Amino acid sequence: MEEGPAPKLSAQELSSATGEPVERVRRLRSLKLIGSEGDERFAPEDIERIRLIQFLERQQIGLEMVARVGRTYSFAQAIELVALDPGVARRLRDASGASDEPIDEQDLQMLRGAKVALDAGFPETALLQLTRVYADALARVAEAEVRLFHFYVHEGLKAARLVGRELVDSRNSVREQLLPIVEPLIRYFHRRGMTKAVREDMILHLADGPARPAQSASHAQLRLAIVFLDISSYTPIAEVMGDAVAARIVERFSELVREATTRFDGRIVDRVGDAFLLIFPEPRAALTCALDIERRTAAEPQFPAVRGAVHWGDVVYQEGGYVGGALNIASRVATHARPHQILATAAVRHEVGALSGVRFAAVGKQRLKGLAEELELFELRADDVQVGERIRDPVCGIEMAPTEVGAKLAVKYEELAFCCEKCLRVFLDAPQRYRS
């Protein structure tokens, strides 16, 4: 049987639930912060609204400011208040993803800031791109905050058997301690990112022409080193071991990739599942980083093999990301690589020349799916890599030291090793599939 709507509350009941005097409850209604027009009673959601107002007041944000933020304006009123061209204002609203939403005080502040940037000489095209980057990036931040709070705080409290008012109060207590640190943390990481971006921009100015002037009003072209890395047996791991195990492996892979990329002055520009796309201002750091990541993953206990590719080519920078055929080349070459193999294109070989501790072993010209022309490829080999004996699970592809083997099976004159009993059972159900 479906539950009916939650019962409405009187002003006295809302006062008892929140600790606010009845007179103050009525004042909050008069400011249109709680309640709904035409209904003298209150919804259960008004309890949470009052708790939020109480929190804002503890942060020295008065009722008048809260009410002003809640006030809305028509589009005509907004552009008159900001003195901004209507077409520009509409394009900015579209770029921010707020074109269909009411305009409030915060929207006016955004439009005022945009006018300052335009008046200072920042081109509209660049401002629209930057607006989309802000909107997309901070929407991801907000989503992560909400999802991680739910999974790790709310669900954790439920697992501790908290229910009802105790659950709500505990959750709100954690949230009220976290909210004040959000904006300082965002500013902190923005400053760090800005420092790194300025340093990279200096390299572009000082290097021999890796950056080109804007080819149109909407994008600029750069020459960068591109690294594409993924786990060679990710699909069988997810199919056999399940999403939770696959997620733990990718989490560790991500830690190794991020640490190495930062150390070699690179940047992660995209990640899809187990695949990472990295960029570097020059190819020496790119190939050294790729080899370092492969070496470190090969030393991890019970870990699948990594493969990858390095390419040196032109990309177009647009709306905070990169597009162009060079990215496609890197991903196509990576899928051609074998486990533990890092391939480089001839463009990398020509640009790098000789590099201490690294050898370029010729693979020859290869025709790759999705590319019209053959590519000359080289396998990167580090002189100082010494990897102990590793055994590959024929089912999931995880590699192990002899002491990490979870199960064994003798087949004729061969002994097969598995990371766990589950992979052994899967193998016994379809031996021909995995032996081939």
Salt bridges, closest charged atoms under 4 A:
GLU13 OE1 - ARG41 NH2 3.54
GLU20 OE1 - ARG24 NE 2.70
ASP39 OD2 - LYS8 NZ 2.51
ASP46 OD1 - ARG49 NH1 2.46
GLU48 OE1 - ARG175 NH2 3.27
GLU57 OE1 - ARG24 NH2 2.33
GLU64 OE2 - ARG27 NH2 3.21
GLU105 OE2 - ARG112 NH1 3.97
ASP107 OD1 - ARG93 NH1 3.44
ASP119 OD2 - LYS115 NZ 2.82
GLU124 OE2 - ARG91 NE 2.50
GLU143 OE2 - ARG147 NH2 3.98
GLU155 OE2 - HIS150 NE2 3.17
ASP169 OD1 - ARG165 NH1 3.38
GLU176 OE1 - ARG58 NH2 2.49
GLU183 OE1 - ARG187 NH1 3.83
GLU200 OE1 - ARG267 NH2 3.10
ASP201 OD2 - HIS205 NE2 3.16
ASP230 OD1 - ARG307 NE 2.93
GLU239 OE1 - ARG433 NH2 3.89
GLU255 OE1 - ARG252 NH1 2.93
GLU259 OE2 - ARG263 NE 2.87
GLU259 OE1 - ARG296 NH1 2.33
GLU282 OE1 - ARG284 NH1 3.84
ASP292 OD2 - ARG263 NH2 2.87
ASP292 OD1 - ARG295 NH2 2.56
GLU294 OE2 - HIS340 ND1 2.53
GLU300 OE2 - ARG252 NH2 3.02
ASP314 OD1 - ARG212 NH1 3.24
ASP314 OD1 - ARG223 NE 2.87
GLU319 OE2 - ARG132 NH1 2.89
GLU379 OE1 - ARG381 NH2 3.33
ASP383 OD1 - ARG359 NE 2.73
GLU399 OE1 - HIS340 NE2 2.57
GLU414 OE1 - ARG435 NH2 3.24
